[in-house]
């Protein structure tokens, strides 16, 4: 076994051979990893005495009796049990991080909305204190729905740790680079990648290259899984092998630290005398991971017509109703457009799902103007939307030749629940008041006197 590598206070397990040092491949796999040789028990989960004087502890992401294919848990072998990481709680205020239900009197969410990028203020913000909630949906107490956030950060969390008991977080960077030091390992993250941080996982976040900005989908419900491909078959879309889970890493530090917990929409803080990132070895299938969006393989029509945008689903969080998602995470990346006699941009529609979109980089084909990188738009349930005038004219008259749609990467947080604007989204974020005007000049071409050509 190779010597243990020490990186930024954390002792990390020897990197695996292969192209992704420090990560293990596959989505939802059962992994095992140790940062010290022999720290991981073999043949049992809870020996009478663990090696190195470690404590055995289970982190459960599902009820114990969940079906085998859905059951998720990880056994951790740590320097102290988690009960040593929480003391007496003090309730604290996070004024711009909101949870559902959060209906603001006088603020209507009925409409088509679009925002410019939320600007950096120059204020010192961490990944947690810089969270700005744009919309909420469902109810955090019944564990249904979601919240959509923009995060801004300029400084790293030092001896300052966080976890959410309410939700898993899907992090979508747009600007800058982050490092997540988690109980189960280290994840480096940059634009065009995403990370999934499970409910209950403790971590701190370092700014590697800032200032940083990005988007977060806070999932209150069942965790994200890969969507069923149906007739697409066994390949394309997001492939499980492209998800990367970190190898074990731990801190053994006796230092005054703060742990912040989000629980039922409230924030609580406790002081401890050591780092809580002290898992020396672990095995299981409940763990953080990252994914490079550039490995997403789109599929589409190769003759005529425009398929439903569901073919671009990267991850889905199912609801109790089959085929109806609590959340879908959908990606619109560069791709070939080849359909003949077809209006190629997204068509006009009203949808039972509510759609919050974000632009990571480039130009979105349905909105070539105004929807800029870092920007957001919201089209709530059963509100019509679609291409603006320029996109309609271009899509109606462009030559029907194979075209490569380049320099584009946008995403959608789509949910069955209506998304309610927060006070921040309605009054503080840079709302484009003129957004609805992008459809004002759509022309009337109808002429009932002409015979069909």
C-alpha positions in Angstrom: 0.0 0.0 0.0 1.2 3.5 -0.9 2.1 6.0 1.8 -0.8 8.1 3.1 -0.9 11.6 1.5 -1.5 14.6 3.7 -3.4 17.4 2.0 -4.7 20.5 3.6 -4.9 19.0 7.1 -6.7 15.9 5.9 -5.1 12.5 5.7 -6.4 10.9 2.5 -6.5 7.3 1.4 -4.0 6.2 -1.2 -5.4 7.3 -4.6 -6.7 4.5 -6.8 -4.9 3.8 -10.1 -6.7 5.2 -13.0 -7.7 8.6 -14.5 -9.5 10.0 -11.5 -7.1 10.1 -8.6 -8.8 10.2 -5.2 -12.2 9.0 -6.5 -14.0 5.8 -7.0 -16.2 5.3 -10.1 -19.9 4.6 -10.3 -23.2 6.0 -9.1 -24.9 4.4 -6.1 -22.3 1.7 -5.8 -21.3 -0.1 -2.6 -17.8 1.3 -1.9 -15.2 0.5 0.7 -12.2 2.8 1.4 -9.7 3.4 4.2 -7.2 6.1 4.9 -5.2 3.9 7.3 -4.3 0.3 6.5 -6.6 -2.2 8.2 -8.9 0.4 9.6 -11.9 -1.1 7.7 -13.3 -4.3 9.4 -13.7 -7.3 7.1 -16.6 -9.7 7.4 -18.6 -7.6 9.9 -19.8 -4.1 10.4 -19.5 -3.6 14.2 -16.7 -5.6 15.8 -16.4 -5.5 19.6 -13.3 -3.4 19.2 -12.3 -1.5 16.0 -8.7 -1.1 15.0 -6.8 2.1 15.9 -9.3 2.7 18.7 -12.0 3.8 16.2 -15.8 3.9 16.8 -18.2 2.1 14.4 -21.2 4.2 13.4 -23.9 3.8 10.7 -25.2 6.8 8.6 -28.6 5.8 7.2 -30.1 7.6 4.2 -33.3 5.5 4.1 -35.4 3.7 6.7 -33.9 0.4 7.8 -36.7 -1.6 6.2 -36.5 0.0 2.7 -36.4 -2.5 -0.1 -32.9 -3.8 -0.8 -32.6 -2.0 -4.1 -33.5 1.3 -2.4 -31.8 0.8 1.0 -28.9 3.2 1.5 -26.5 3.3 4.4 -22.8 3.7 5.1 -20.7 2.3 8.0 -18.2 4.8 9.3 -15.1 4.1 11.4 -14.3 7.3 13.1 -12.2 8.8 15.9 -15.2 10.0 17.9 -18.9 9.1 17.4 -21.1 11.8 16.0 -22.8 12.4 19.4 -19.5 14.1 20.3 -20.0 16.6 17.4 -23.1 18.2 18.8 -23.6 19.9 22.1 -26.1 22.4 23.3 -27.7 24.2 20.4 -28.1 27.9 19.8 -30.7 29.0 17.2 -29.1 31.3 14.6 -30.6 33.4 11.8 -29.8 32.8 8.1 -31.9 35.6 6.7 -31.6 34.7 3.0 -31.8 30.9 3.2 -35.5 30.0 3.2 -37.4 26.7 3.3 -40.9 25.8 2.1 -43.6 26.7 2.8 -42.5 30.3 2.4 -45.4 32.2 0.8 -44.7 36.0 1.1 -47.8 38.3 1.4 -47.9 40.7 -1.5 -45.5 38.7 -3.6 -47.0 36.8 -6.5 -45.3 33.9 -8.1 -47.8 33.8 -11.0 -45.8 35.0 -14.0 -42.8 34.5 -16.1 -39.7 35.7 -14.4 -36.0 36.1 -15.4 -33.1 37.4 -13.4 -29.6 38.7 -14.3 -26.8 37.1 -12.3 -26.9 37.9 -8.6 -23.9 40.2 -8.2 -21.0 39.8 -5.8 -21.2 42.4 -3.1 -17.7 42.5 -1.8 -18.9 41.1 1.6 -17.0 38.2 3.1 -19.3 35.2 2.6 -18.8 31.4 2.9 -20.7 28.8 1.0 -23.3 28.7 3.8 -23.7 32.3 4.7 -23.7 33.3 1.0 -26.8 31.1 0.2 -29.6 33.1 -1.4 -32.9 31.4 -1.8 -34.8 32.2 -5.0 -37.8 29.8 -4.8 -39.3 27.2 -2.5 -41.8 24.4 -3.3 -43.6 21.8 -1.2 -43.0 21.5 2.5 -39.7 20.8 4.3 -41.6 19.3 7.2 -43.3 16.6 5.1 -40.1 16.1 3.1 -41.6 16.9 -0.2 -40.5 19.5 -2.7 -37.4 21.6 -3.0 -35.8 25.0 -2.8 -33.6 26.7 -5.5 -30.7 28.9 -4.3 -27.9 31.0 -5.7 -24.7 30.8 -3.7 -22.0 33.5 -3.5 -18.8 32.9 -1.6 -15.5 34.7 -1.2 -13.8 33.0 1.8 -13.3 29.4 3.0 -15.0 27.9 6.0 -12.3 27.5 8.6 -13.0 25.2 11.6 -16.6 25.8 10.6 -18.8 22.9 9.5 -22.3 22.4 8.2 -24.9 19.7 7.5 -28.5 19.7 6.5 -30.9 17.3 8.2 -33.6 18.6 5.8 -32.2 17.7 2.4 -29.6 16.6 0.0 -27.9 19.4 -2.0 -27.3 19.4 -5.7 -24.5 22.0 -6.3 -24.1 23.5 -9.8 -21.1 25.8 -10.0 -21.2 28.7 -12.5 -18.1 30.7 -11.5 -14.9 29.8 -9.5 -13.7 26.6 -7.9 -14.6 25.0 -4.6 -13.3 22.1 -2.5 -15.7 20.2 -0.3 -14.0 18.6 2.7 -16.6 16.0 3.8 -16.8 13.3 6.4 -16.3 10.7 3.6 -13.6 12.4 1.5 -12.7 15.4 -0.6 -14.5 16.7 -3.7 -13.1 19.4 -6.0 -15.7 21.2 -8.0 -15.7 23.6 -10.9 -18.1 24.9 -13.6 -19.5 22.2 -15.9 -19.4 19.8 -12.9 -22.0 19.0 -10.2 -21.8 17.5 -6.8 -24.4 15.7 -4.7 -24.1 16.1 -0.9 -26.4 13.7 1.0 -28.7 14.6 3.8 -26.9 14.4 7.2 -23.3 14.6 5.7 -21.0 17.0 7.6 -18.6 19.1 5.5 -16.8 22.4 5.2 -16.2 24.3 1.9 -13.0 26.0 0.8 -12.8 28.6 -2.0 -10.0 27.5 -4.3 -10.5 30.2 -6.9 -12.9 33.0 -6.2 -15.2 34.7 -5.9 -17.5 31.8 -6.6 -21.1 31.7 -7.7 -23.4 28.9 -8.6 -26.8 27.3 -8.1 -28.1 24.8 -5.5 -31.2 22.5 -5.7 -32.2 21.6 -2.1 -34.1 18.4 -2.4 -36.4 17.7 0.6 -37.8 14.4 -0.8 -36.4 11.1 -2.0 -32.8 11.4 -3.1 -31.7 11.8 -6.6 -31.3 8.7 -8.7 -30.5 8.0 -12.4 -33.7 8.1 -14.5 -35.0 5.0 -16.2 -34.0 5.0 -19.8 -37.1 3.1 -21.1 -36.8 2.4 -24.9 -33.5 4.3 -25.0 -32.0 1.2 -23.5 -28.8 0.6 -21.6 -26.6 3.5 -22.8 -26.5 7.3 -23.2 -27.8 10.1 -21.0 -25.7 10.0 -17.7 -23.8 6.8 -17.3 -23.2 5.5 -13.8 -19.5 5.0 -14.4 -18.9 8.8 -14.9 -20.0 9.6 -11.3 -17.0 9.9 -8.9 -17.2 9.2 -5.1 -14.2 10.3 -3.0 -11.9 8.0 -1.1 -11.7 8.2 2.6 -10.0 11.2 4.2 -10.0 12.5 7.8 -8.9 15.3 10.1 -7.5 14.6 13.6 -7.5 18.1 15.0 -8.1 19.3 18.6 -9.4 22.8 17.8 -12.4 24.9 18.7 -14.9 24.3 15.9 -18.5 25.3 15.0 -21.1 23.0 13.6 -24.2 24.5 11.9 -27.2 22.3 11.4 -30.3 23.0 9.2 -33.3 21.2 10.7 -36.9 21.7 9.7 -36.1 25.0 8.0 -34.3 26.5 11.1 -30.6 26.8 11.7 -28.8 25.8 14.9 -25.2 26.0 16.0 -23.1 24.1 18.5 -19.4 24.5 19.6 -17.1 21.5 19.8 -13.4 21.1 20.6 -12.3 19.1 17.6 -12.9 18.6 13.9 -15.9 16.4 13.1 -14.3 15.2 9.8 -12.8 12.2 11.6 -14.0 9.2 9.5 -10.8 7.1 8.9 -12.5 4.3 6.9 -16.0 3.6 5.5 -18.0 1.3 3.4 -21.5 1.6 1.9 -23.7 3.2 -0.7 -24.7 6.5 1.0 -22.0 9.0 0.0 -21.3 12.2 -1.8 -20.3 12.2 -5.5 -19.4 14.5 -8.4 -20.3 14.3 -12.1 -18.8 16.0 -15.1 -21.7 17.4 -17.2 -19.5 17.2 -20.3 -19.9 13.4 -20.1 -23.7 13.6 -20.5 -24.6 12.0 -23.9 -27.8 13.6 -25.3 -30.2 11.7 -27.4 -32.8 13.2 -29.8 -34.7 13.0 -33.0 -32.8 11.9 -36.1 -35.6 12.4 -38.7 -38.3 14.8 -37.6 -40.1 16.5 -34.6 -38.7 17.7 -31.3 -38.7 15.2 -28.4 -39.9 16.1 -25.0 -37.2 17.7 -22.8 -37.4 14.7 -20.5 -34.8 13.1 -22.7 -32.3 15.5 -21.3 -32.8 14.3 -17.6 -29.5 13.8 -15.8 -31.0 12.9 -12.4 -34.5 12.5 -11.0 -35.8 12.6 -7.4 -39.0 10.4 -7.6 -42.3 11.2 -5.9 -44.9 8.7 -4.7 -46.6 8.9 -8.1 -44.8 6.8 -10.7 -43.5 9.0 -13.6 -44.0 12.2 -11.7 -40.8 13.7 -10.3 -40.4 15.5 -7.0 -37.5 17.1 -8.9 -35.9 16.5 -12.3 -32.4 17.9 -13.0 -32.3 18.5 -16.8 -29.3 19.6 -18.9 -29.2 21.4 -22.2 -25.6 21.1 -23.6 -24.0 21.4 -27.0 -25.3 18.8 -29.5 -26.2 18.2 -33.1 -29.6 19.3 -34.5 -30.5 17.2 -37.6 -34.3 16.9 -37.7 -35.9 17.8 -41.1 -39.0 19.9 -41.6 -39.0 20.6 -37.8 -39.0 23.7 -35.6 -35.9 22.9 -33.7 -35.9 25.2 -30.7 -38.1 24.2 -27.7 -41.7 24.6 -28.6 -44.3 26.8 -26.9 -46.1 25.0 -24.1 -47.8 25.0 -20.7 -46.6 22.4 -18.3 -47.9 20.8 -15.1 -44.3 20.9 -13.8 -42.8 24.2 -12.8 -39.4 25.0 -14.3 -36.5 27.0 -12.9 -33.7 27.4 -15.4 -30.1 28.5 -15.0 -27.4 29.3 -17.5 -24.0 27.9 -16.7 -22.3 29.3 -19.8 -23.0 30.3 -23.4 -26.2 31.0 -25.2 -29.5 29.2 -24.7 -31.2 28.5 -28.1 -34.7 29.4 -27.1 -33.5 32.8 -25.6 -30.5 34.0 -27.6 -30.7 37.4 -25.8 -31.1 38.3 -22.1 -30.6 34.8 -20.6 -26.9 35.2 -19.7 -24.5 33.0 -17.8 -25.3 33.1 -14.1 -28.9 34.2 -14.9 -32.1 32.4 -13.9 -35.7 32.2 -15.2 -38.9 30.8 -13.7 -41.9 29.5 -15.6 -44.4 28.2 -13.0 -46.9 25.4 -13.5 -49.4 26.0 -16.3 -48.0 29.3 -17.3 -47.2 29.5 -21.1 -43.6 30.0 -22.3 -41.4 29.3 -25.1 -39.0 30.9 -27.6 -38.7 34.7 -28.0 -39.3 36.4 -31.3 -35.8 36.1 -32.5 -35.6 32.4 -31.7 -39.0 31.8 -33.4 -38.0 33.6 -36.6 -34.6 31.8 -36.7 -36.2 28.4 -36.0 -38.9 28.9 -38.6 -36.6 30.0 -41.4 -33.3 28.3 -40.9 -32.0 25.9 -43.6 -32.8 22.3 -42.7 -29.2 21.3 -42.6 -27.3 19.5 -39.8 -26.3 22.1 -37.3 -24.0 21.8 -34.3 -25.4 23.8 -31.4 -22.2 24.9 -29.7 -21.2 27.1 -26.7 -24.3 26.3 -24.6 -24.9 24.7 -21.2 -28.1 25.5 -19.3 -30.0 23.4 -16.8 -33.5 23.1 -15.3 -34.7 22.3 -11.8 -38.2 21.0 -12.6 -40.7 20.0 -9.9 -44.3 18.9 -9.7 -44.9 21.6 -7.0 -45.5 25.3 -7.7 -42.4 27.4 -6.9 -42.9 30.4 -4.7 -40.7 33.4 -4.9 -38.8 34.5 -1.8 -38.5 38.1 -0.7 -34.9 38.0 -2.0 -36.0 37.0 -5.5 -38.8 39.5 -5.6 -37.1 42.6 -4.2 -33.3 42.1 -4.0 -32.2 39.9 -6.9 -31.7 41.7 -10.3 -35.1 40.9 -11.8 -35.6 41.7 -15.5 -38.8 43.7 -15.4 -38.9 43.7 -19.2 -38.6 39.9 -19.6 -42.3 39.3 -20.6 -41.8 41.8 -23.4 -39.7 39.2 -25.3 -43.0 37.7 -26.6 -44.7 41.0 -27.2 -43.6 41.3 -30.8 -44.6 37.8 -31.9 -46.4 38.5 -35.2 -49.7 37.3 -36.4 -49.2 35.3 -39.7 -52.6 33.8 -39.9 -54.4 34.2 -43.3 -57.5 32.2 -43.7 -57.9 33.1 -47.3 -54.9 31.2 -48.5 -55.0 27.5 -49.4 -52.6 25.2 -47.6 -49.3 24.9 -49.6 
